[in-house]
Amino acid sequence: MKKLSLKAVVFDFDGTLAKLNIDFSAMREDVLALLSRYGVSPDGLRDLFVLEMIVAGEDRVSRLRPGEGPEFSKRAYAGIAKIEVQAARRGFLFDGVTEMLQELRARNIRTGVATRNCLAAVETLFPRIDDHVDAVITRERTPFVKPHPEHLIRMLKQLDVPPDRAAMVGDHPMDIQTGRDAGARTIGVLTGYSRAEALHRAGADFLLNGAADILDILA
């Protein structure tokens, strides 16, 4: 197998570096309940990812009750952040993650975390994350989250590495889509929510059992 020569590796967080066991169903129900208090119909929203549900919900609230959309979003994000932080308190880093990050740094490979999670959840589970990676971009730190490629592009600009010398590592097809759309190499891992077939269909260049195994495919 041909090994990768990279200047940067960007990781997803939940399901890739750590396990949070977030109750996404509870998140959706909380957001839908909040929408109902604003008199907004949930039609067409139930199948959206939670963050996209909030964005669509703000648009509906703004049209129905002008000026109240931002307040809805603020309350919705606060509600899902509470669920995330609770999950983070029970979560854990996968075996070998900190050692892998240290080894990447020793090889002068820049590292980052690009996640749809909130910063409070990330820092609850991994309090010293800034000692292990060069940059962290949570959903509060970017106007566009994965699968929008801007999330990764913003990260790579911060790391000062071009996309063709970087890889996006994640457990979900949206991580693979983000990496491909940004022009980076893509690496799927099997520690999260998606099966190998889904990651292959998304176009992953490599598939690993876990993020720590990336050391085996780097030149």
Buried (B, 14 or more C-beta within 10 A) or exposed (E): EEEBEBBBBBBBBBBBBBBBEBBEEBBBEBBBEBBEEBEBEBEEBEEBBBBEBBBBBBBBBBEBBEEEBEEBBEBBBEBBBBBBBBBBEEBEBBEBBBEBBEBBBEEEBBBBBBBBBBBBBBBBBBEEBEEBBBBBBBBEBBEEBBBBBBBBBBBBEBBEBEBEBBBBBBBBBBBBBBBBBBBBBBBBBBBBEBEEEBBEEBEBBBBBEBBBBBBEBBE
